[in-house]
Amino acid sequence: MKHVVPIFTFLWLIISTTNLNANEQVKLTIEEQRVDKAQQAMPMLKSYFDWSTFNRSWSNISDFPIAQRAMNQLGDELWQHSKQQAQLGGMVDDRPLYWTRLAIHYFIKSTQNSFTQIELESLLEVFEKSSRGYSDMDYIKSTDKRIFLTGFDPFLLDRNLKQSNPSGLAALLLDGTVIKYHTVVAGVKKTITAEINTVMVPVRYSDFDQGEIENLLAPFYALNSVDLISTLSMGRSDFDLEHFPGLRRSATVPDNINVYTGANKTNPLVPSLLAVPLIGDEFVRFSLPYKAMMKAKGNYKINNNRGVTILENGTPKYITSNSITELVDKVSVQGGGGGYLSNEISYRSIVLRNRLGSTIPTGHIHTPRISHFDAEINQAIITQIEAMLVQALAEI
């Protein structure tokens, strides 16, 4: 994917000329304000990633292009380190990446520098993207197929600061790996291989409204350059393959910066895309090879979830649908994935796929829910995700 220009490009329309000094520190977000408590609760965070060289040199960098390169390099180093720690068994945990990213944000914002506020925000965005794997999306191995996955950060951290997210750990463990499906065709043994690429997505409504998902996925769909796209998030008690994502938000819980949308089940709201309402059908249908994926063995049941919630005479009503045509005239309250960003990432990806005329199978996998962090359960979940993807190779 190197050198591909995204379809959606964001332009800075306001230029600030005020440099930051020691008395003009950028305001910390709610996420960044949690860092101190997180480091106290999880002491391993402080020694997880050595960025002391950057720390010492940051105040001396005054050239913006040099700062961009430094931020991009630091973010990529953090992403690569986190992958290696997970894949080599050093620290098989998604949380240190999330909290280290925020600790670096905290440092950048709290340290005197030579940049305007707009420049600093741009530099933090460069770091944010590279530390999420956005600069590491090239397919470099010789395989028959290509798979792209997205995971999520931990969320609802004011309820549980130590929360882990299996979808995020899956992104770390599966990025760059090759999976194989063995079959026999006309008496001849055949092996289908696929390289997996992943990124980590933020749990913030504003990022979605600004086109985070569309900007990320548009190049894949425009070029039909991969063979399967699946978004992942933490969900219910088992695995759910979410058949019918819905347009509207209805969750009453906040995102990771404690933003509430004002939506609820009797007042589901349409999200935005670049400051205008997101346009699309109330429900869309996923296209993952779910019958094959449901054959994957593991500790958990795999459900083909066709349940949604609609608004009927002002009252939310749960129904199970056999066909997308049954949902054409309904108002969405919850898609199969709920009314939060898990459902929304799936909805946005499918709408974008359809608009760009792509044939890439696309859909959402909800993993079993965990509380806090449990290495054994996390590993069982990710092993079964990999097994589902292996089974999918038979049909893509």
N, C-alpha and C positions, 0 to 999 in steps of 0.2 A: 504493500500500500504506500510505499515511499513515493514522494513527489506527486501524489494525487491531490488536486485542489478540491477542498470541500465545496459542496454546492451552496451551503449556507455560510456566509462570511459576515462576521460582526465588525462594524466600524465604530471607532471612537469618534463621537460627534462634538465632544467638549474637551478642550485642552486646558489643563491647569498649569499655572506658572508659579505656584507656590511651593518652594522646596520645604521638605520636612527638616525640622531641627529637633533638638532634644526636648523642647517644650511643646512640640506639635506632633505627637505620636498618633498614628492611625488607630482608630477605635477598634478594639478587639471584638470579634463576633462571639456569640454564645458558645459555639463549638470551641473556640480558642480559649475562652475563659474557663473551660472545664479541665484544661491541661494539668494545672497544678494538682487538683484533686485526683485526677487519674494517675499521675505519677506517684502520688502518695499511696493510692490503693493498689497499684501494680508496679512495684519498685523495679522490675526488670525492664521497664520502658526506658529508663535513663541510660542504660548501657547497651540498648539494642542496636543502635546504629551510630557509628563514629562519623560525625560531620564537623569535627573540630577544625579541620583545615579551612573549610568554608567559613566557619564562625569567626576565625581570626582575620580572614581576608575581607569580609563583607564590607566593613566600614571604609576600606580603602578603595573600593570600586566606585568610580564616578561616571564611567562611560556606559551608556545604556546598552549598546549591542554586546559589550563584554558581560554586563550584568545578565542579559538575556541568556547568553551561553552558559554562564555559571549556574543560573537557576535551572535551566533545562538539564544540565549535567547532574546537578544535585538531585533533582527529582528522579532522573533515570537511575542514578546510583541507589537511591532508596528503593525504587521498584525492583531492581535487579537483586539487591541484597535481600529483600523480603521474599522474593521467589526462591532464591537459593536457600535461605534459612528454612523455608517450608519444605521444599523438595528434597533437600539433603538431610532433613530431620533435626536441624539445629533448633528451630523454634516454629513448630507447626501450629501457627496461631495467626489469625487475621488482625488482631487488635493492635499489635505494635506498629504496623504500617500506618494505620489510621491515626493513632495518637502521636507518632513521630512526625507525621506530616503537619499536624496541628501545632506541635512544639516548634517546628521550624517557622511556620506562619507567625507564631507568637514572637519569636526572636526577630524576624524581619521587621515586623511592625513596631517593635519596642526598641529598636536600635537606630541611632542616628545615621542618616544616610544622605545622599546628594540628589535624590530623585523627587519629582513631583508626586502628588498623591495619585494622579492618573497613571503615571509611569510605574509607581509601586504596585498598584492594582494589576497592571498588565504583567509585571514581573511575577507576582504571586500566581497569576493565572497560568503562566508558562510552567512554573513549578508544580502547580496543582495538576495539570494535565500529564506532565511527564511522570509524576509520582503515582499516577493511576494507570500507567501502561499505555497512554495514548501515543507516545513516541516509539513504541515497541510493537507495532502491529504488522510488521513484515512477515510474510510466509517464506521461510528460507530452506525448508526441507522438501525433498522430492517424495511427494505422497500423491495418492489418487484423489483425495478429497481435502477440503479445507473447512474447518468449523470455527465459528466466532461466538464467544460467550461473553456476557457481562455479569459481574457480581455487584453486590452492594456493600457499602460501609455498615458497621453496626449502627443501631438506631434505638430510639426511646431511652437514651442514656441517663436522663434524669430519674428514670425509674430503676435503672440497673446500670451503673457506670461500668461494670465489668462485662457487659453483654458482648458476645461474639456473634458473628453472622456466617453461617456455613457457606453461603453463596460467595462471600468475599474470600474465604479460605479456598474454596473451589477454584476461584480465579487464580490464586497464587500457585496452587498445586498443579493445575492443568495447563497453565500457559507454557507454550513451546513444546508440549508433549506430543507424542505420536501414538495413536491408538490403532488397533488392528482388528478386523473382522474376518474370521476364517469360515469358508463355506466350500461346498462341493457342487460344481456345475457340470452336468453330463459326465459324472464320474471323475472329474478333474478337480483337484484341490485348488482353491483360489483364495488369495488374501487381499482384502481391501484396506488401505491405510489412509489415515487422515491426520493432518497437523492441526492442533488446537491453538488458537490465539484468544487472549482474554484482556479485559480491562475492568477497572473498579469504578463504579458510578456513585456519585454523592447522593445522600438522602436529603435533598433540599428542593423545595417547590420552585424556587426562583431559577435554579439551573435548568429545570425542565421547561419552565415558561420561556426561557431565553434560547431554547433550541438545542440544549445539550445532546439529546438523543438523536434528533434529526441530523445535526452536524456530524455526529459520530458515525452514523450508519448510512448516510446518503451515498458515500462513495462505493460501498459494497453493493448496494441495491442498483445504483446507476450502471455499474459495470458487471453485475452478476459475477463478482469475483470470488465468492465463497460458495460453499455447497449447503450450509445450514447455519442459521443464526438463532441462538437461544438466549433469552434473558433469564437470569436466575435470581431468586430471592428467598428469604425465609418465610414460611407460611404456617401450616397447621400441623396436625399430628403425623401425617404421612406425606408421600409425594403426591402433588397434584399437577397434572398437565392441563393448563387453563384454556379450555376450548373457545370461550367467547369473552374476550376482554371488552370492557365498557368504556364509553367516552368520559363519563363524569367522575368527579371527585366527591366522595361522601364521608371519608374518614374524619373523625373528630379529634384525632391525635395530631400532635405537632410534628414538624420535620426536625432535623438536627440543629437548626438555629431557632427552634421554638416558634416557628411561624404556624399559625392556624389559618386555614382557608375560609372558615365560616360556614363550610359545607356540613351537611349531615344527611341522614337517610331520607328525610322529608324535604330537604332542600339541596339536592345534588347539584354541583356547579361544574360548568364547562371550564377546563383549564385554558391557558393562553399559549400562543406561540408568537413570539416577537411582538408582544403588546396587542395582539388581536385574538379573539376567541379561536381556539383550535377547531378546525372544520373537519367533520367526519361523521359517519353513521353512528348511531347510538351504540351499536354492537358490531364487532368484526369477528372473523373466524380465523383461528390459527391454522397453520399448515404443517406442523411437525408430523413425522411418521409415527404417530402415537401408538398404533397397534404393535409395531415392532419394538418401540421403546418400553412398552408395558411388559415385555418378555424378560426384561433385565432382572436378574436375581439379586437379592439383598435382604437386609433386615426389615425393610419397610414395604408396605403396600403401595402400588402406583395407581393412582386414580385418573381416569379420563373425566375431568370435572366439567360437566355441562350445565352446572347450576349458575344462575345469575339472579340479581334482584332488580325488579322494575318498579316504577312508580305508577300506581293505578288508583285514580281518583284521590290523589294526594297521599296515598298510603303505600309504604314499601311492601313489596310482595316477592317472596322467593319462588322461583320457578325453575324447572329443569327443561331445557330445550333440546330437541333432537336436530334442529336445523336452524341456520341463520335466518331463513325466510320467516320463521315463527317470531323473530325479534324485530322485524323491520319497522313496525309501527309502535314500538315500545319506547319508553323513556328509561334510560339506564340510571340505576342507583349504584349498583355494584356489578362489575364484571365478574368472571370466574375468579379472578385474582383479588377481588375485594374493591375497596374504594380509595386505596392509598397508592403510593408510587409503584408498588409491585404491579398492580393492574395497569397503571398508566404507562410504564415503560413498554409493556407488551402491546398496549393499544397503539401507542405512537409508532412503534417499529412496524407493526402490521399495516397501519394506514400509509406510512411512507413507502413500504414495499409495494403496496397496491398502486399507489399513485405513480411510482416510477416504473411500473410494469415489470417488476422483477419476478423471477420464478424461484427465488431462494426460499426453501422451507423455513418458516419463522414461527416462533411461539415462546411460551413461558413455562419454566419449571419452578414450582414452589417446593422448597425442601421442607422436611420436618422441622419443627420449631425446637430450639434449645434455650435454656436459660444459663446465664453466666458463660462459662467456657467448659467444654467437656471434650477432651482430645479423642477419646474412644468413640463417642457418638459422632463427632465431626468427621472422623475418618470413615466410619461406616456410611455416612451420608454421601461423602465425596466418592467413595468406591462405587456406590450405586449410581451416582450421576454418570461416572465414567462408563459403567456398564450400559446405561441407557443410550449413551452416545455411540458406543460400539454397536449396539443393536440397530441404531438408526442408519448405520452405514449400509445395511442391507437394502435400503429403499431410497437413498438419496443419490 
